[in-house]
């Protein structure tokens, strides 16, 4: 059994930490731990540095007994490069046999999928890549006789064929799947379509072209065929360290469990289950991989105690959270706004940065982050509602479509193997048709969801009959047939009859009249504006504050001096009663599914700043909660007077390189 001493930790401190700083008791306990454990680390805890200290010390003990190695896995090549850069050349032994530093995908490809393919197909693999696979798949698919191809697309409904038809490990066997079912349960064996699809898939496989997911499927079958792999892998590695455990998917977990014997390999997961914001990942399963009490790092090096107090309940699993006492304590601030003054929120944030003297503090990074960048209902608040130039770009032909003729032209030009691309145009045509005639859903214009809900309640068979019509139109379009008359007749008669409103012949005719307006080339060129993501606030004393605007997913792992969390609408507004406003007030209950996803995103977004946390909340959502939040240490400010705001048409936008 190996042991890590205080003297060895002191040596690692001299390499990794600024002069005069040292690891505290919690981090020392993690570094010294050489048994299987989960390491639960709060945002900004320096967990990667703590893991690096352990690796530097273990490197000095190489070679280990029986020439065993160390396996370090993470999720991105960026993370691997960061680890390697921090370790440096002096520890090159960590990067050579018998050790392994790689992503989980690369590890599975190298040690399992590639040898599996060589064994099962008796040849070398060509490539494992989703984009390359998709391109080659459709080259094969488009060779299929058009009649069969159309029927397959129809069967696929609104899912891409290349994702439905795949090789997967299902019920302990490697088989062809169609969605969630084996292919033979969708198309009976021996039928022409089954033979066509299975032959297509085999041709792509024989060329050695796989998706990332198929590499895992192949790996699982290889492990079943050769169970001794687990013995070999477990004999090679003494230690397994996985960084960012919350991003580990169930498929990845299954493979890891299958090849690393927990009785022989010391396994440690590092991460924070509350930061698992990718829905395809199932971190709860991973948390159960290592039994026993986890080790915790609950004091953040990133943010102050006031921020720690503010966000400790904004998480799915409440945890003790301690701030960094060396960082200036500033009251977290709520910026209260309404739809009339929403575009003053960013300038108010800029003024708070100036008033708190943060221009030269921390890393001088100031960001505004939110969940949603666009919504079909223009009344809903999204990131561009705060800064219209954030999403300014040239509109696509579909977005610019206004008349029936525009939609017909777009449908005729659509060259896609995906039914969903045609369906999107039909739905937008329906919605814009109703908008043109000023037909509303009570007081609001229809959205896709509200239109489908309305027709589901109105019609005996719901929206499904219209779905069937769209499928017929798609098949006609892909066969080169004209559907203009059918679609116009449907809209004017059957579709319109469901809304029990009288419309003028003139309004109806205007929608179906071709748009003869010729676009101005100069106006078109001006409209081609690159997406902007920076807002420049200039204070009264002339200080320039550059505020970067981004999504929550885009800032995961970052640290800012000040962060503004922007309330936006997805399915709901996150601070409405019954969502997460009570969590902000410190009242934590077990969240429901939708609350859970909102909490995960909010926790990641709000845990970015070192000095100042601000949240923009609508005044109607905040009403009645002000006193409770003030008692908990929050400041509440209203959007400042417009004279302090740089209006959208006047503001300076700095292009990112």
C-alpha positions in Angstrom: 0.0 0.0 0.0 1.4 3.4 -1.0 1.3 6.4 1.2 1.5 10.2 0.6 3.3 12.2 3.3 3.0 15.9 4.4 6.6 16.4 3.1 5.5 15.2 -0.4 2.5 17.5 -0.3 4.7 20.5 0.6 6.9 19.7 -2.4 3.8 19.7 -4.7 2.7 23.0 -3.2 5.9 24.6 -4.2 5.3 23.5 -7.8 1.6 24.2 -8.1 0.6 27.0 -5.7 1.6 30.7 -5.6 4.4 31.5 -3.1 3.2 31.3 0.5 0.0 29.4 -0.1 -0.6 25.8 0.9 -3.3 23.1 0.7 -5.8 23.1 3.6 -7.0 20.1 5.5 -9.7 19.1 3.1 -7.5 19.2 0.1 -4.7 17.4 2.0 -7.1 14.6 2.9 -8.0 14.3 -0.8 -4.4 14.2 -1.9 -3.5 11.6 0.7 -6.5 9.4 0.0 -5.4 6.3 -2.0 -8.6 4.3 -1.6 -11.7 4.2 -3.8 -13.7 7.3 -3.1 -15.9 9.9 -4.8 -14.5 13.4 -4.4 -17.3 16.0 -4.3 -15.9 19.4 -5.0 -17.8 22.7 -5.0 -17.4 25.3 -7.8 -14.0 27.0 -7.8 -12.6 24.5 -5.3 -9.4 23.9 -7.3 -10.1 20.2 -7.5 -8.0 19.8 -10.7 -5.0 21.3 -8.9 -5.6 19.0 -6.0 -5.7 16.0 -8.4 -2.5 17.3 -10.1 -0.8 17.4 -6.7 -1.7 13.7 -6.2 -0.5 12.8 -9.7 2.9 14.6 -9.3 3.5 12.8 -6.1 2.5 9.4 -7.5 4.7 10.0 -10.5 7.7 10.0 -8.2 6.8 6.5 -7.1 6.8 5.1 -10.6 7.3 2.4 -11.5 4.6 1.0 -9.2 4.7 -2.6 -8.0 4.3 -5.2 -10.7 4.9 -2.3 -13.2 1.3 -1.1 -12.7 0.3 2.3 -14.1 -2.0 5.2 -13.5 -5.1 5.8 -15.7 -6.5 9.4 -15.9 -9.7 10.0 -17.9 -11.7 13.1 -18.6 -14.3 14.2 -21.1 -12.5 16.6 -23.5 -9.2 17.0 -25.2 -9.0 20.5 -23.8 -9.1 19.1 -20.3 -6.4 16.6 -21.1 -4.2 19.3 -22.7 -4.7 21.4 -19.6 -3.6 18.6 -17.3 -0.6 17.8 -19.4 0.5 21.5 -19.6 0.3 21.9 -15.9 2.3 18.7 -15.2 5.0 19.6 -17.6 7.9 17.7 -19.2 9.4 16.8 -15.9 6.7 14.2 -15.4 6.7 12.7 -18.8 6.6 9.2 -17.3 2.9 9.8 -16.6 2.3 9.9 -20.3 4.0 6.7 -21.3 3.4 3.0 -20.8 2.0 1.6 -18.5 0.1 4.9 -17.7 -2.8 6.4 -19.7 -3.9 10.1 -20.0 -6.8 10.5 -22.4 -10.5 11.2 -22.8 -12.9 8.4 -22.0 -13.8 8.1 -25.7 -10.2 7.8 -26.8 -9.5 5.2 -24.1 -12.5 3.1 -25.3 -11.5 3.5 -28.9 -7.9 2.4 -28.4 -8.3 -0.4 -26.0 -11.7 -1.8 -26.9 -13.4 -0.6 -30.0 -10.5 -0.8 -32.4 -9.4 -4.3 -31.4 -13.0 -5.4 -31.3 -13.5 -4.3 -34.9 -10.3 -6.0 -35.9 -11.6 -9.2 -34.3 -15.2 -9.1 -35.6 -14.5 -7.7 -39.1 -11.0 -9.1 -39.7 -9.8 -5.7 -40.9 -8.7 -2.3 -39.6 -11.1 0.4 -38.6 -11.2 3.5 -40.9 -12.7 6.2 -38.6 -14.8 6.8 -35.5 -16.5 10.2 -36.0 -20.1 11.3 -36.0 -19.9 13.9 -38.7 -17.9 11.7 -41.1 -20.3 8.8 -40.5 -23.4 11.0 -41.2 -21.9 12.1 -44.6 -21.0 8.6 -45.7 -24.3 7.2 -44.4 -26.4 9.4 -46.7 -24.2 8.7 -49.7 -25.3 5.1 -49.3 -28.8 5.9 -48.3 -29.4 8.1 -51.4 -28.5 5.1 -53.6 -31.7 3.3 -52.4 -34.6 3.2 -54.9 -36.6 6.3 -54.3 -39.9 4.5 -53.4 -38.2 2.6 -50.6 -36.3 5.7 -49.5 -39.5 7.7 -49.2 -41.2 5.0 -47.2 -38.2 4.8 -44.8 -38.2 8.6 -44.3 -42.0 8.4 -43.7 -41.4 5.7 -41.1 -38.7 7.8 -39.4 -41.3 10.6 -38.9 -39.3 13.5 -37.6 -36.0 11.8 -36.5 -32.9 11.6 -38.8 -32.6 8.1 -40.4 -28.9 8.0 -39.6 -29.5 8.2 -35.9 -32.4 5.7 -35.9 -30.5 3.0 -37.8 -27.5 2.1 -35.8 -25.4 -0.7 -34.3 -26.1 -1.0 -30.5 -25.6 -3.3 -27.6 -29.1 -4.3 -26.7 -30.0 -7.0 -24.1 -26.4 -8.4 -24.1 -26.2 -8.6 -27.9 -24.7 -6.5 -30.6 -27.6 -5.9 -33.0 -29.1 -3.4 -35.5 -31.5 -1.0 -33.9 -34.2 1.3 -35.2 -34.6 3.9 -32.5 -35.4 2.1 -29.3 -36.3 -1.2 -31.0 -34.4 -3.9 -32.8 -34.7 -3.4 -36.5 -36.4 -6.7 -37.0 -39.2 -5.6 -34.7 -39.9 -2.6 -36.9 -39.3 -4.3 -40.3 -39.8 -8.1 -40.3 -36.8 -10.1 -41.4 -37.0 -11.1 -45.0 -38.9 -8.1 -46.1 -37.3 -5.9 -48.8 -37.0 -2.9 -46.5 -35.3 -4.9 -43.8 -32.8 -6.3 -46.4 -32.2 -2.8 -47.8 -31.5 -1.2 -44.4 -29.4 -4.1 -43.0 -27.4 -4.2 -46.2 -26.9 -0.4 -46.1 -25.7 -0.6 -42.5 -23.4 -3.5 -43.1 -21.8 -1.7 -46.1 -21.0 1.3 -43.9 -19.7 -1.0 -41.1 -17.6 -3.0 -43.5 -15.9 0.3 -44.6 -14.8 0.8 -41.0 -16.9 3.9 -40.3 -18.5 4.1 -36.8 -20.1 6.7 -34.6 -18.8 7.5 -31.1 -21.8 5.6 -29.6 -21.2 2.6 -31.8 -17.6 2.4 -30.5 -19.1 1.9 -27.0 -21.5 -0.7 -28.3 -18.7 -2.6 -30.0 -16.6 -2.3 -26.8 -19.4 -3.9 -24.8 -19.7 -6.9 -27.1 -16.0 -7.3 -27.1 -15.9 -7.4 -23.3 -18.7 -10.0 -23.3 -16.8 -12.1 -25.8 -13.5 -11.8 -23.9 -14.3 -11.3 -20.2 -10.6 -11.7 -19.4 -10.2 -8.1 -20.6 -11.3 -7.0 -17.2 -8.5 -9.0 -15.6 -5.9 -7.6 -18.0 -7.0 -4.0 -17.6 -7.3 -4.3 -13.8 -3.8 -5.8 -13.7 -2.3 -3.0 -15.7 -3.7 -0.1 -13.7 -3.4 0.4 -10.0 -5.2 3.8 -10.0 -8.1 5.2 -12.0 -8.9 8.9 -11.7 -11.9 10.4 -13.6 -12.2 14.2 -13.7 -15.6 15.9 -14.0 -17.6 12.9 -12.9 -20.9 14.6 -13.4 -20.4 14.6 -17.2 -20.0 10.8 -17.3 -22.9 9.2 -19.2 -24.5 5.9 -18.2 -23.0 4.2 -21.3 -19.5 5.3 -20.3 -20.1 4.2 -16.7 -21.2 0.7 -17.9 -18.0 0.2 -19.9 -15.8 1.5 -17.0 -17.5 -0.8 -14.5 -17.0 -3.7 -16.9 -13.3 -3.3 -17.3 -12.0 -2.0 -14.0 -12.3 -4.4 -11.0 -13.2 -2.2 -8.0 -11.6 -4.8 -5.7 -8.2 -4.4 -7.5 -8.2 -0.9 -8.9 -8.3 2.2 -6.7 -11.0 4.3 -8.4 -11.7 8.0 -7.7 -14.3 10.3 -9.4 -13.8 14.0 -9.1 -16.6 16.4 -9.7 -19.8 18.1 -8.5 -23.1 16.4 -9.2 -24.9 19.8 -9.0 -23.1 20.9 -12.1 -24.4 18.1 -14.3 -26.2 20.4 -16.9 -26.0 18.0 -19.9 -29.3 16.1 -20.0 -27.9 13.1 -21.8 -25.6 12.4 -18.8 -26.9 10.5 -15.8 -24.6 11.5 -13.1 -26.7 9.9 -10.3 -25.8 6.5 -11.6 -22.1 7.4 -11.6 -22.4 8.7 -8.0 -23.4 5.2 -6.9 -20.4 3.6 -8.6 -18.2 3.9 -5.5 -19.8 3.0 -2.3 -19.2 4.8 1.0 -19.0 8.4 2.2 -17.4 10.7 -0.3 -14.6 13.2 0.5 -15.7 16.8 0.2 -14.0 20.1 -0.7 -16.7 22.6 0.3 -14.7 25.8 0.4 -14.4 27.7 -2.8 -11.3 29.5 -3.8 -13.3 31.3 -6.5 -15.9 33.4 -4.7 -16.6 35.3 -1.5 -18.6 34.1 1.5 -21.6 36.4 0.5 -21.8 34.6 -2.9 -21.5 31.2 -1.2 -24.4 32.1 1.1 -26.5 33.2 -1.8 -26.1 30.1 -4.0 -25.8 27.2 -1.5 -29.5 26.4 -1.9 -29.6 26.9 -5.7 -28.6 23.3 -6.3 -30.3 19.9 -6.6 -28.4 18.4 -3.6 -27.8 21.0 -0.9 -24.2 21.1 0.3 -22.1 23.0 2.8 -20.5 25.9 0.9 -17.8 28.1 2.2 -16.4 31.2 0.5 -12.9 32.6 0.2 -12.3 35.1 3.1 -9.6 36.8 1.2 -12.0 38.1 -1.5 -13.9 41.4 -1.0 -17.4 40.8 0.4 -20.1 42.5 -1.7 -23.8 42.1 -1.3 -25.3 40.0 -4.1 -27.7 42.2 -6.1 -31.0 41.7 -7.8 -31.7 44.1 -10.7 -35.5 44.5 -10.9 -36.8 45.2 -14.3 -39.9 45.2 -16.5 -40.4 44.8 -20.2 -40.3 48.6 -20.8 -36.9 49.1 -19.2 -35.3 45.7 -19.8 -32.7 47.1 -22.1 -31.3 49.2 -19.2 -30.4 46.0 -17.2 -26.9 45.7 -18.7 -26.1 49.4 -18.1 -27.3 49.0 -14.5 -24.9 46.0 -14.2 -22.1 48.1 -15.7 -22.7 50.9 -13.1 -22.7 48.4 -10.3 -19.3 47.2 -11.5 -18.0 50.8 -11.5 -19.5 51.7 -8.1 -18.0 48.7 -6.4 -14.6 49.4 -7.8 -14.3 46.1 -9.7 -12.6 47.3 -12.9 -9.2 46.2 -11.6 -10.3 43.3 -9.4 -10.0 39.6 -10.0 -9.5 38.7 -13.6 -11.4 41.8 -14.8 -13.9 39.6 -16.7 -17.5 40.7 -16.6 -20.2 38.5 -18.1 -24.0 38.3 -18.5 -25.4 34.8 -18.9 -28.7 33.2 -19.6 -30.4 30.0 -20.6 -32.3 30.9 -23.8 -31.1 32.7 -26.9 -34.4 32.6 -28.9 -38.1 31.7 -28.6 -40.8 31.5 -31.2 -43.0 33.7 -29.1 -41.5 37.2 -29.4 -43.3 38.3 -26.2 -41.1 35.9 -24.2 -37.9 37.2 -22.6 -34.7 35.7 -24.0 -31.0 36.9 -24.0 -31.5 39.3 -27.0 -34.3 41.0 -25.1 -31.7 42.6 -22.9 -29.3 43.4 -25.8 -31.0 43.2 -29.2 -27.6 43.3 -31.0 -26.6 40.0 -29.3 -28.3 37.9 -31.9 -28.4 40.3 -34.9 -27.6 38.3 -38.0 -28.8 37.8 -41.5 -32.2 36.1 -41.4 -32.5 32.7 -43.2 -34.9 32.5 -46.1 -37.4 30.8 -43.8 -37.2 33.5 -41.2 -37.7 36.2 -43.9 -40.8 34.4 -45.3 -44.0 36.4 -45.0 -46.3 35.3 -47.8 -47.6 32.0 -49.0 -45.4 32.3 -52.1 -42.3 32.7 -49.8 -43.1 29.4 -48.1 -43.8 27.5 -51.3 -40.5 28.7 -52.7 -38.7 27.6 -49.6 -40.3 24.2 -49.7 -39.4 23.7 -53.4 -35.8 24.6 -52.7 -35.5 22.4 -49.6 -33.2 19.5 -50.4 -33.2 17.5 -47.3 -33.4 13.8 -46.2 -35.1 14.9 -43.0 -38.8 15.2 -42.8 -38.5 17.7 -39.9 -36.9 20.3 -42.2 -40.1 20.3 -44.3 -42.4 20.1 -41.3 -40.8 23.2 -39.8 -41.7 25.2 -42.9 -45.3 24.0 -42.8 -45.7 24.9 -39.2 -44.2 28.3 -39.7 -46.6 28.8 -42.7 -49.6 27.9 -40.5 -48.6 30.2 -37.7 -47.8 33.2 -40.1 -51.1 32.6 -41.9 -53.0 33.0 -38.7 -50.9 36.0 -37.7 -51.5 37.6 -41.1 -55.3 37.2 -40.5 -54.9 38.5 -36.9 -56.3 35.2 -35.5 -55.1 34.8 -32.0 -55.0 32.3 -29.2 -57.1 34.4 -26.8 -54.9 37.5 -26.5 -51.7 36.1 -28.0 -50.5 34.9 -31.4 -50.2 31.2 -31.8 -46.9 29.4 -31.3 -46.2 25.9 -32.5 -47.1 24.4 -29.1 -50.2 26.5 -28.6 -51.4 25.7 -32.1 -51.0 21.9 -31.7 -52.6 22.1 -28.2 -55.5 24.1 -29.7 -56.1 21.6 -32.6 -55.7 18.6 -30.3 -58.6 19.9 -28.2 -60.6 21.1 -31.2 -60.4 18.1 -33.5 -61.7 14.6 -32.9 -58.3 13.0 -33.9 -56.3 16.0 -32.8 -53.3 17.3 -34.8 -52.5 13.8 -36.1 -54.6 14.2 -39.2 -52.7 17.3 -40.2 -49.4 15.4 -39.5 -50.6 12.8 -42.0 -51.3 15.5 -44.6 -47.8 17.0 -44.0 -46.3 13.6 -44.6 -48.1 13.2 -47.9 -47.0 16.7 -49.0 -43.4 15.9 -48.1 -43.5 12.7 -50.1 -44.9 14.7 -53.1 -42.2 17.4 -52.7 -39.4 14.8 -52.6 -40.9 13.2 -55.7 -40.8 16.5 -57.6 -44.6 17.2 -57.5 -46.2 20.6 -56.9 -48.3 20.9 -53.7 -49.1 24.6 -54.1 -52.8 24.2 -54.9 -53.3 21.5 -52.3 -51.7 23.6 -49.5 -53.6 26.8 -50.5 -56.9 24.9 -50.6 -56.2 23.4 -47.2 -55.4 26.7 -45.6 -58.3 28.6 -47.1 -60.9 25.9 -46.2 -60.2 23.1 -43.8 -57.6 24.8 -41.7 -59.4 28.1 -41.4 -62.7 26.4 -40.5 -61.2 25.3 -37.1 -61.0 28.9 -35.8 -64.7 29.9 -36.3 -63.8 33.4 -37.4 -64.8 35.4 -40.4 -62.0 36.9 -42.4 -62.2 39.3 -45.3 -61.5 38.0 -48.9 -59.0 40.9 -49.2 -56.9 39.7 -46.2 -57.0 36.1 -47.5 -56.0 37.2 -51.0 -53.1 39.3 -49.7 -51.5 36.3 -48.1 -51.6 34.2 -51.3 -50.5 37.1 -53.6 -46.8 36.7 -54.6 -44.5 39.3 -53.1 -43.2 41.3 -56.0 -41.0 43.6 -53.9 -37.3 43.5 -55.1 -34.9 43.6 -52.1 -32.4 46.5 -52.0 -28.9 45.1 -52.3 -27.4 47.7 -50.1 -30.0 47.0 -47.4 -29.4 43.3 -47.7 -25.6 43.8 -47.2 -26.2 46.0 -44.2 -28.4 43.2 -42.7 -25.5 40.7 -42.9 -24.3 41.5 -39.4 -22.2 39.1 -37.5 -23.5 37.7 -34.2 -22.4 40.1 -31.5 -21.6 39.0 -27.9 -20.0 42.1 -26.3 -21.8 45.1 -24.8 -19.7 48.2 -24.0 -20.9 50.3 -21.1 -19.4 53.8 -20.7 -19.9 55.2 -17.2 -20.4 58.9 -16.4 -16.8 59.2 -15.4 -15.7 57.7 -18.7 -14.7 54.2 -17.6 -15.3 51.5 -20.3 -16.8 48.3 -19.0 -16.9 45.4 -21.5 -19.6 43.0 -20.7 -19.5 39.7 -22.6 -22.9 38.0 -23.1 -23.1 34.2 -23.3 -25.2 31.2 -22.5 -24.8 29.2 -19.3 -23.4 26.2 -21.2 -20.8 28.5 -22.8 -19.4 29.7 -19.4 -19.2 26.4 -17.6 -15.8 26.2 -15.8 -15.1 29.9 -16.1 -14.4 32.5 -13.4 -15.6 36.1 -13.7 -15.0 39.1 -11.5 -18.7 39.8 -11.8 -21.6 37.8 -13.3 -25.1 38.9 -14.2 -27.6 36.0 -14.4 -30.4 36.9 -16.8 -33.9 35.6 -16.3 -35.2 34.0 -19.5 -38.1 31.9 -20.7 -37.8 28.3 -21.8 -40.9 26.4 -20.8 -41.3 28.7 -17.8 -39.6 31.7 -16.3 -37.2 30.4 -13.6 -38.1 32.9 -10.9 -41.9 32.6 -11.1 -43.6 31.3 -8.0 -43.3 27.5 -7.7 -40.1 27.4 -9.8 -36.8 28.4 -8.0 -37.6 31.7 -6.2 -38.1 29.8 -3.0 -34.7 28.1 -3.4 -33.2 31.6 -3.7 -34.9 32.4 -0.4 -33.2 29.4 1.3 -36.3 27.1 1.3 -34.9 23.9 -0.3 -37.3 21.1 -1.0 -36.8 18.0 -3.2 -37.1 19.5 -6.8 -39.4 18.2 -9.4 -37.9 17.2 -12.8 -38.3 20.7 -14.5 -37.1 22.5 -11.3 -34.1 20.2 -11.2 -32.9 21.2 -14.6 -33.5 24.9 -13.9 -31.6 24.6 -10.6 -28.6 22.9 -12.3 -28.3 25.6 -14.8 -28.8 28.4 -12.3 -26.2 26.9 -10.0 -23.6 26.8 -12.8 -24.4 30.3 -13.9 -24.5 31.9 -10.5 -21.3 30.2 -9.3 -19.0 31.9 -11.9 -18.2 35.3 -10.1 -15.4 35.9 -7.7 -16.6 39.3 -6.3 -20.1 40.3 -7.4 -23.2 38.2 -8.3 -26.2 40.0 -9.9 -29.5 38.5 -11.0 -32.0 40.2 -13.3 -35.5 39.3 -12.2 -38.9 40.6 -13.6 -40.7 42.8 -11.1 -43.8 40.6 -11.2 -41.8 37.5 -10.2 -40.1 39.4 -7.4 -43.2 40.9 -6.0 -43.9 39.7 -2.4 -40.4 38.2 -1.9 -38.4 41.4 -1.5 -38.3 41.6 2.3 -37.3 37.9 2.6 -34.5 38.3 0.1 -33.2 41.5 1.8 -33.2 39.8 5.1 -31.0 37.1 3.5 -28.4 39.6 2.4 -29.6 40.6 -1.1 -29.6 44.1 -2.4 -32.5 45.0 -4.7 -32.0 47.8 -7.2 -34.2 49.1 -10.0 -33.0 49.6 -13.5 -31.2 53.0 -13.5 -32.5 56.0 -15.4 -32.2 55.8 -19.1 -29.6 58.6 -19.2 -27.0 56.1 -17.9 -27.8 53.6 -20.6 -26.2 53.3 -24.0 -29.1 52.7 -26.2 -28.9 49.8 -28.7 -28.6 52.2 -31.7 -25.9 54.2 -30.0 -23.9 51.5 -28.2 -20.4 50.4 -29.3 -20.2 46.7 -30.1 -16.8 45.1 -29.9 -16.4 42.2 -32.3 -14.8 39.1 -31.0 -11.8 37.8 -33.0 
